[in-house]
C-alpha cells in the first residue's frame, strides 16, 4: 500500500513539474515573440547605451531560460553585431537626435569588444549628432568607452577611476598538494605559461616578462586613445595614474577628464535642449534592434559569418564553446553554398584541444581553396584560437586583441594519492601490455613521459608548419615568435601574425572586396540550437568522476573550476593561461 501511494505521489509530482516547465516555456517564448515586434521610433528620440545590466556577447542563446537566476531575474545580453548595426542605423535615423551613454561603471564587455564599439561611436560623430556621457562613477573601462563623448558629465560626488592596469594570476600548486594530486606536465615553448598555475607558486621570469609587455601595450593603447579625445598627451595620463591625481570629482573636472559636475536631473535638462523636445524619449539598444530599416531588395549573394566563441573541444559546441564537429560543419556548409561568396570566421577563443583545433583548421584550408576566407579576431584568438585562424586569406584584429600563444602542452594528473588518502579508494589492475594502464590512476614512467613529450613536440611542429604556410613565413621564423608567447594585436601586426587592425565590420569589408561583389546579405553560422533541445540537454546532463570528486571534497565552487577542468579536458592542449578583464 505504501509503495502504491509512493508511486501515485511520484507520478503527481512529475505531472505538476512538467506542467510548470511547460508554462515557463510558453511564457518565455511569448516574451521572445513580443520582444521581436517591430518598434517605431518617436521623433526627437535619444539612443541610450546602458550596458551595466546588459552583457555584450558574440552570439546570444535562443533559450529563454539561459541566464535565469533563482531570484527570477534574467541576465540581459546583446550581440556585438547588433550594437554596431544599431549605431550605424542611428547615424542615418532622423528621429535619433543623439546618443546617451549612461551608467557605464560596470561595463560588461570584453576589451576588444569595447574598442570595437568605441571606434564605431567615433565614426558616428561624423554625422554631426552629439554623444553625451554621464555616470556617478567611471571605471577605467567605462571611462575609456565614454571618452569618445562630446560632453562627459560626472556626479558631483563621483569619481573617475584611473590607476593603470594590473594582472593577478592565481596559482593552484598548494591546493593540489593538499588534495594529493600530482600534475604531470609536458610542454614545449618557454612562454607556454598555461601550465604554471599547476606547477609553480609564482610567475616564471619569462611569463612575467610577457605579462609586463602585454599590460604596457594595453595601457598605452587605452591611455593614448583617451588622450587624443580629451586633448591630453599619453604622458599626462600616465602621470595622473601614477600620482592617483583623480582623487575626487573636482580634480576630475580640473584635469579636464569631465566637462561638468551634474546631477541626473541637470543632465536630463541638457538632453532636453539637445533633443529639442518637452519630454525625453529614450530608446534602449535592445529595443532599437527591432526598429526596421528601409527594405532593400534581398541579394542572392551571402557573406557567411561563422562564430567560433569559447574554449575549443572535440564534438558539438554552442554559443559559448567551440566544438570541432559543429564549427567544421558550419565552415563546410558555407563552403558548399554557391550563394556564399566569402566567409568571415569570427574567432573569440583562448584555445583548447589541439586535436579539435586541427579538425577545424582542415576545414578552413578547404574553404580557402574555393572562396575568400577572412578571420576577425575578438578579445582572444590565441593558441588553438590562432591555430584555426592561421590559414585565412586575411586576418583582422584590434590592437587590444590577445593572440599568438603558438605552443602546446600536456597535463596528466596522477590521482592515485587522492583516491587513497582522501577518498579511501585503492585501485588494483591487470594489464595485457606493459603500458595499458597509463593514465590518471598512477604516475607516468620516464619512458611514458618521453613518449608524450615527443607527441607534444610533434604537435607543436605541425602547428608552426600550418602557421608558416598560412602566413608565408618559414617555420624557423614562426618558432622565433612562437614558443607559447602571447602578443597583443598591436604587436602582432609588426611580426606578421595579423594583416590589419579592425573589427568585425572591417573583416566584412575585406570579404566583400575579395569576393568582388557589391550587394550582399549576412548569414550567421552555426545555426543556433533549438531552445527545446537545449533545455532537454541541460536536464539530462551526465555526472563525471571529476564532479563526484569535487562534490565529495566539498570543493564544487568557482575557485576549483581550474582543477575540475584539469580532470575533464583533453590532455594535449593549445591554449592561453588566462582570461583578462579590464575594470
N, C-alpha and C positions, 0 to 999 in steps of 0.2 A: 504493500500500500504506500509506504514511504517513498519507495522507488518510483511508483506510478505518479505520485504527487510531484516528486522532484522533476520528473520528465516533463510533466504538464507545465510546471513553473518555468523550466528552462525554455520550453517552446514559446511560452507567452513573452518572456523577456526577449527572446530572439526576434519575435514578430514586432514587438514595440521598438527595439533597436533599429530594425530595418525601416520601419515607418519614419522614425526620427531622421535617419540618414537620408531617406527619400525626400522628406520635407526640406531638409537643409540643402539638398541638391537642387530642388526646384527653386528655392529662394535664391540660391547662388546664381543659377542660370538666368532667372528673371532679372537679377541685378545686373548681370553682364549684358543682357539684351537691351535693357533700359539705358545702360550707360553708353551704348553704342548708337543711340538715336542721334539723328543729325541735330546739331546745335546752331542756332542763329546768333551772330554777334551783334550786340546793340551798338548804336552809334556812340562815339566818344568813349570807347572801352579801353581798358589797360590790361595788357597781358601780364599776369602775376606769376613770377617764378619763385616758388616757395618749396625748397627741397629738404626742409628739416624733417618732415614726416613721410617723404617720398624718396625711395631709393632709385637711382639711375642704374638700369641693368642693360645688358646686351640684348637679351630676349626675355620676355615675361612669360609666365606659365598660363595656360588656358584653364588650369584647375582653380575654381572659385574659392577653394579652401586652402590654397597654398598661401602660407603666411598668416593663417588664422591662429590666434593665441587663445589660451584658456580663458582670458578675460572677455573674449568675443571680438576683440579688435583685429582688424585685418591690415597687415603691412602693405602700404600703397607702393606701387612700383610704376616706373615709366621707362620705356625703351629709349636708349640713346638716340636712335634714328628718329624717333618721334619728336624728341626735344629739338633736334637740329631742323627737322621739317617744319615744326611749329614756328621757330624763329624766322625761317625763310618765308613762311606763309604770312607772318605778322608784318614783315617788311613791305609786302605788297597789298596789305589789307587796309583799306581806307578807314575802316571802323576802329582800328587799333591805333591809338594816338601815342602810346609809349609802352615801355617795358619797365616793370617794377620788380626789383629783386628784394625780397623780404625774408626775414627770419632765417638767415643763412649761416648761423653759428654752428649748426650741426649738419653740415653738408654730407649727404650720403651718396658719394660717387667716388670712383677711382681717380687717381691723379691725372692720368691721361684723358679720361672722360671729361674731367673738369677743364683741362686745357682745350679739348676739342669744342666744348660748349662755349667757353670763353672766347675762342677765336671766332666762333660763329656770331657772338654778340658784337665783337669788334667790327665784323663785316656788316652787321645790322645797322650800325651807327652811320653808315654811308648814305642811308635813306633819309637822314635828317631828323628822324624821330628820337626823342631823348630816352636815355636809360637812367632810372633813379634807383638808388640802393639805400635801404635802411635796415638797421639791426640794433638790438640792445647790446649785443656782443658780436664781434667778428673774430672767429677763429682764424688761424693762418690760411687754411684752405678757403674759408669763406671770404676773407679779405682779398685773396688772390683772385677769386672768382668775381668779386664785386668791384675790383679796381678798374674794370672797363667802364663803369658808370660815369655819366656826365656829372652827376652830383651824388656824393656819398654822405649820408646822414647817420649820426650816431646818437643814441640816448645820452642825455647829459650826465648820467651816472654809469655809462657803459665803458667799454674798453676795446681796443684793437690788440689782439694777441700778436706779438712779434718777438720771437726768441730764437729763431733758427730751427734747424731740423736735427733730430736725434733718432738713432736706431738702437733698439734694445732687443737682443736675441736671447731667448730662453733656452737653457741647456738642461738636458734630462739625464745626464750621466749619474748623478747622485740618486735620482728616483729609480733608475734602472738597477742600480746596485742594491737599493733597499728591496726591490722586487725580485732580486736574484735572477735578473735577465741579463745575459751576456749577448751583446750585439757584435756579430762578426762582420767586419766591414771590409769591402774590397772596392777600391776606387781608382780612377785614372784622371789625373789633372790636379795640379797643386791648388787650384782655386775652387775645386768642386767641394764646396763647404756645406752642402746639404746634409752630409753625414756628421758634421762637427757637433751638433747638439746631442748626439748619441754617444760620442766618444771623448769629448772634452768638457771642461767646465768654464771655458772662456774662448774667445775668438783666437784663431791662429794668426800669425803675423800677416800671412798672405790674405786672409779673409778681412782682417782689419784694414789692410791697405785698400782693397777693392771697395769696402763699405764706405771708407772715408772719401774716396774719389766719387762714388755714386752720390753721396749726400751733398758734396760740394757742387757737383754738376746740377743736381736738382735745385739746390738753394740759389745758385747763380741764375738759373733759368727763371725761377719764380720771382726772385727779387728784381731781376732786370726787367721782367715784364711789368711788374708793379711800378718800377721807377719810370719806365717810358710813358706810362699812363698818367703818372702823378707829377711829372716834371722834376724828378729827382735823379740822382745817379745811383749806380749799384753800390758804390762806396757808402753813400748816405744810408741806404737800407741796412747794410751790414753793421755800420757804426751804431745805428739805433737799436739793432738786435743785440749787439754785444754789450751795450750800456743799459739795456732794458729801459730805453727812453720813453716808451709809451706806457707811462705809469698810471695815467688817468685820462678821462675824456678830454680835459683841457689840453694836455700835452699832445694828444692825437690831432686836435684842431690846430694847435700852434705849429706843429711839424708838418701840416698840410696832408695828413692821411685822410682826413674827412673835411667836408666843406661847411658843415654846421652841426651844432648840437641841438637836436629837436626831440620833442616827444611825439608819440604816434599821431595825436590829433593835429599837430602842426605839419607833420609830413602829409597827412591826408589833405589838409588845406592847400598845400603846394601842388599836390596831384590834381586837385580840382581845377586849379588855374591852368595846368598843363592840358588837361582833357577838355577844358572849356565847357564844363558840364556842372549842373547843380547837384548832381549825385554821382558818387564814384561807382563805376561799373567795372568790376574786376572779373577776369575770366582766367581760370587756372590752366596750367599746361595740359593736364589730363582731359579737361573738358574741351579745350581748344583743339585737341586731336580729332574731335568729332565734327569739327567745322569743315564742311566740304568746300573744296576749291572748284573753280570753273572746270567743268568736264571737258576733257580733250578726247580726241579720237584714240581709242585703245590701240597701241602699237603691237605688232606681232613680235617685234624684237624684244628680247628679255636680257636683262643683266641679273644674274643669279648671285645673291649674297648668301654665302654658306657660313653659318655661325659655328665657331669652334671655341666654346667657352668652358673653362674649368680644368680640372685635372684630367689627364689622358689615361684611359684604361681600355682594356680589351672588352669587346662586346657592345652592348647598347649604351647610349648616352641620353641626356635630356638637356634642358635649358641651362643646367648648372654644371654639367660634366660632359666630357668628350669621350664617346665610345667609338672605338675604331670601326666597328661594324656600321653604326649609324652614320658617322661622318664620311666614311669611304663610300657608302651607298648614296649619300647626298651628292657627293662630287661626281660619281658615276651617272646619276640621274641628270645632272646639269650638263655633263659631257655628251650624253646621248640625245639630249633635247636639241633638235636642229634650230629651234627658235631662240635658244640661249646663245647669245653672240659673244659673251665674255663672262668670266667667273671672278667674283671678289670673295676671297677667303678671309673672313674676319676672325683673327686669332686673338684670344684673350686668355692665355694659359701659362701657368708656371711649369708645365711639362708633366711628366708621369712615366708610364710604362714605355720602355724603349721599343719593345716589340709592337705595341699598339701604334706608336708613332711611325714606325716603318711601314705598317699596313696603310696608314693614311697617306704617307709620303708617296707610296707607289701610285695611288690614285691621282695625286696631284701631277705626277710625271705624265701619266696617260692623258690627263685633261689638257695639259700644256701643249701636247702634240697636236691637239685639234682646235683649240681656241685660246685667246688671251686669258692668262691666269694672273690676277693681281692679289697680293696679300696686304691687308690692312691690319696693322698691329694695334691692339688696345693697350691696357695697362701693362700687360705682360705678354711676351711671346718669346719665352726663354726655354733653353734646354730642349725638351721634347716639343715645346711650342715653337721653337725655331726650326727644329727638325722638319716639322710638317709645313714650314713656310719657305724653306730654302730653295725649292725648285721653281718658284714663281718667276714670271717674266719681269715683274717689278715689285719691290717691297716698300711699303709706305709706313712710316711710324712717326709718332710725336716725339719731340725731344725728351719728354718725361716717360716714355715707354721703357720698360726694363726688357732687355733682350740679350742674345748671346747665350752665355752659360753652356757652351758646347762642351759637354763632358758626360761621363757615365759613371754610375756607382752601383754597388750591390750591397744590400744589408740583409743578413740572415740571423735572426735572433735564436739563441740557444735557450730553450725554455725548461731544460732538464731540472735545474735547481729550483725554479719557480714551482713546477709541478710537485717536486718532492718536499721542499721546505715550507711553501706557502699553502699548497692545496692538499698535501698528503698523498699525492699520486706518484706511483712508480711505474715505469714502462719497461717491459721485457720484450725483446724482439727475436724473431727468427728470419734470417735472410737467405735468399738463393745465391746472391752475389755479394761481393765484398763491400760495395758502397750503396746497397739497396735502401738502407735506412738513412741516407744522407738527407738532412732537413733541419727542422726546428727542435727535434727531440734530443739532440746531443750536439757536442762540439764538433766542428769540422776538423778533419785531419789536415796536416800540411799538404799532402798530395791533393786533397779535395779543394783546399783553398787556392792552390796554384792553378788548378783547372778552371775555377771560377774567375780568377784574376785574368787568365788568358781569354776567357769569354768576354769579360768587360773590356779588355784592350781591343779585341776583335770588333766589338760593337762600336767602340769609340773610333776605330779606323774606318768603319763603314760610315759613321756619322760625318767625319770630316771629309770623307770622299764625296758624299752626297752634297755637302755644303760647297766643296770646291767645284763640283760640276755645275751646281746651280748658280754660283756666284762668279764663275770664270776665274777661279783662284787655284793655286797649287795647294795640295794637301799640307805641305810644309807651312805655307802662309796661313792657312786656316788653323793649323795646330798652334801657331805662334799666338794667335788671338783667341784661341780656344782654351784648353786646359781647365774648362769649367768656369772661366771668368765671366762675370756679369757686366754688361755695358748699358749705359743709357742710350736712348735713341739718338740723342745729340752726338755722342761719341761714335755710335755705330755707323753713322754716315761716313765719317772720316776713314774708317777701317774697312769699308766695303760691305758691311753686313746688311745695310739697307740702301735704298736708292734716293729717297727724298723724304722730306718732312711733310706731315699732313695727317689727316684723319680719314674717316670712312668716306666722306664726300670727295676727298682728293683721290682716293683709290677708285671710286666710281668714275670720276672724271677721266682718269687714265685708262680705265677699262673701255669706256666709250670711244676714246681716241684710238686705241689699238684695234678695236672692233670695226672702226671706220663706219659708224652709224650716227644718225642724227636724232632719230626718235627712238624711244625705248621705254620699257616699264620695268620696275624692280620686282623680283620674286625672292622670297626668303626660304632657305632650306637649312636643316632638315625640317620636314613638316612637324608642327608641334604635336605633342602627344594628346590623344583623346582624353579629356578630363575624367571620364568614367573609368577608362582603363588605368589611368594613373592612380585614381583613388583606390581601385581594387588592388593594385600592386602594393600600395602602401599598407593596406590592411593585411595583405598576405605575405609580408616580409619574413625572411628567414633569420634565425639567430645563429651567429657563428661562434666558434670556440673563443674568439677574442672577446665577444660580448659576454660570454659566460665568465671568462677570467676576470674581466674588469668589474662585472657586477659582483662576483664573489669577493673581490677585494674592496668593494665599496668605493671604487675609483672611477665609476662611469660618469665623468664630468668633462667639461670643456678642456680643462687643464691636461687631461690624459688623452685627448684626441690624437696627438702625435704617436703615442705608444700604441693606441688602438690601430691607427693606420699602418704602423710598422708591422703589425701582425697580419694585416689584410692585403697589403699591396703586393704587386709583382715584385720579385726580389731584385731584378735589374731595372734601374730607374734612370731617367734623364730628366731632372727637374731642378729648379732653383730652391734654395733653402729657406725662403721667407716670403711673406706677403707684406707689402708696405702700405701703410695708410697715412695720409697727410692730415694732421689735426691742427 
